[in-house]
Amino acid sequence: MITISSLLFFIGAAVLLILVPGPDLIFAVTQGLTSGKKAGVMTAIGLSLGNVIHTLAAALGLSLILKTSAFAFTLFKILAAGYLLYLAYMSFKHRKDPIEWKQGKNQSGVQLLLKGFMMNVLNPKVALFFLTFLPQFVNYSYGSEALQLIMLGVIFLVLSGLIFGLLAYFAGAFSEQLLSKPSFGIWSQTAGSTIFAALGIKLLFTKM
């Protein structure tokens, strides 16, 4: 199964990437600011639960690729690494872009949960991210790849739920000021760019 060192590296990388300001994080925090703590937390839960679908899709997709052929796996590596390097470039390119806050009308907790869930599930970028990020930490020489991916996906789901939920809950107190600071955006986007690039390069040297 997954080694302790790989698991710790995965948790560290996941936390940093979750903290990179993106549509999901911005949406959860904005709901906390505009509709209250409960609304922010419900939105965060919905966004995190959407990762269940992406985890299962990644587990099934990678399993099919591995069972197809070595050529298919090599092609997957090249395309996935290219996507990760593209994310690295885009994160670095937009590191100085200001974060825009969008006001939204008040909605019930269930509506926000469902909206967060659908927003996450229907985002093709999230699906691609899971298919390229999770396999980096799979031990291909031992155990079921699909089971390892599901375990990693559950850990990512819990981490994203906790981080999104906490930031949304305390949004009124500090998140708006923090995310509005250019230095925070530059730091987080640069960190994300570095991680994406490192994972892309690592993937190219991954063996089946």
N, C-alpha and C positions, 0 to 999 in steps of 0.2 A: 504493500500500500504506500501511501504518501509518507515521506520521511518527515521527521519533526522540523528539520531545518527548512525544507521546502514549504511546509505548512506555515511556519513563522514568516518566511519571506512572502508567501501569498497574502497573509493577513496584513503585513506592513504595506505591501503594494496596493492591496484592495482599499485600505483606509485612505491612503494618499489619493488614489484615483477617485474615490467617493467624494472627497473634499474638493476636488476640482470643480469650480462652478460650471454647471451644465443645466440643461432644461429641467431635469428632475429635481435637482437641489434648489434651483431658483424657484420652481413652482411650489415646492413644499414650504420653503421659507416665506415666500410671498403670501401664501395662504395663512401662515401663522401671523404675519404682519397685518393683513387686511381683514381676516375673519376670526382671529383669536387662536389661542393655544390648541384647543381641541381640534379645530379645523386643520391646523398645520400637522398635528400628529396623525389624524385620520388620513390626510393626503399622503403622508410619509408611509403609512402602513400599506395603502393601496399601491403606491409606486414600488415598494419592496416586494409585495406579493406577485406583482407582474413578472418578477425575476424567476418565479417557479416555471413559467411557460418557457422562458428563454433557456433555463437550465436543462429542462427535459429535451428541448429542441437541439441544444448543443450536444447533449449526451447521445441522442439518437443519430445526429448528423455525423459526429466523429466516429461512432461505431460503424456506420455504413461506409465511411471513407476508409477506415482501417481494414474492413473486410473486402473492399473492392480490389485494390492493388497497390503496390509500392509507388507506381506512377501517380495514382490518384492522391496518395498521401504527399508526395513531393510537390505536386501541383497545388494542393491545399496549403502547404507550407509557404510556397512562394507568394500566393495570392493573399494569405492571411498576414504574412510579414509585411507585404506591401501596404496593406490596409493599416497596420499598426504604425508604420513609418509615416503614412499619410496623416494619421491622427497626431503624431508627434509634430509634424510640420505645421499643421493647422493650429495646434495648441500654442506653439511658439510664435507663430505669425500673429495670433490674436491675443497675445499675453497682455497687451496694453489697452485692449478694448474695454470701455466702461460697461458695467453690468446694468442692464435695463430692468427696472421694476415695473411689472404690469399689475394694475389694480384689477380685482375681480369682484363680482357680486357675491353676497353671502349665499352659501348653500348648506344643505344638511350634511352631517357627518358621513352618512351612507353615500350620498351623492358624490362627495369629495373622494371617498374611498374608491368608488367605482370609476370616477374620472381619473384618479391617479393610476389605478390598475390598467385601464384601457390606454392611457397615455403611454405607459411603459410598454405594454404588450405590442401595441401597434407601431412602435418606433423601430424601424429597420436597423438604425444605428446601434441600438441596444442589442439586438439579435446578433449582429456582426461582432460586436464587442465581446459578447459571451462566447461565441464560437472561436474567437482568436485569443482571448485572455485566459480562460479556464484551462485549455489544453497545455498551457505552459508549465503547469504544476502537476501534471499527471505522470505517474511512474509506469511507463509502457512495458517494463520488463516483469511487472508483478501485479496481479490482481485485475479486476474488471475495470476497464477504462470508463465505462458508463457509470459504474458505482462511484468511482473516484470523482467524476465530474459532478454528479449529483451532490456528493458530500461538499465539494468546493462551492457549488451553487448555493447550498443551504447556508454555509458560512457567510458567503457574500450577501445573501438575503438578510441575514440577521444583522450583519455589520451596517449595511445600508439603511435598514430600518431604524437601528439605534441612532446612527449619526444624523440621518434626515429628521428623525423624530425629535432629537435633542435640540438641533438647530432651529427647527420650526417652533418648538415649545418656548425657547428663549429668544425668539426672533424679536419680540418687542423690546427686549432689554439691550441686546448687543449685536444681533446679526446684521441689521441694516447698516449700522455704522461700520462694522467690520468688512462686509462685502462691498461697501461703497468706497473703501480705501484703495487707490490704484496699486499700492504696494502689495496688498493681499492678492489681487488679481494677477499681478505679474509673477509673484512667488508661486502661487498655486498652479498657474498655467505652465510655467517653466518646469516645475516639478513633474507635472503630468506629462509634458513633452519628453522629458528625460526617461521616465518610466516606459512610455510607449515605445520609444526608440530602442531601449534596452531589451524589451520583450520581443520586438520585431527581429532584432539581430539574434537573440537567443533562439527564437523559433526556427530560423534558417539552419541552425546547427543541431536541431532536434532530430533524433533518429527514431525510426519506426520500431 
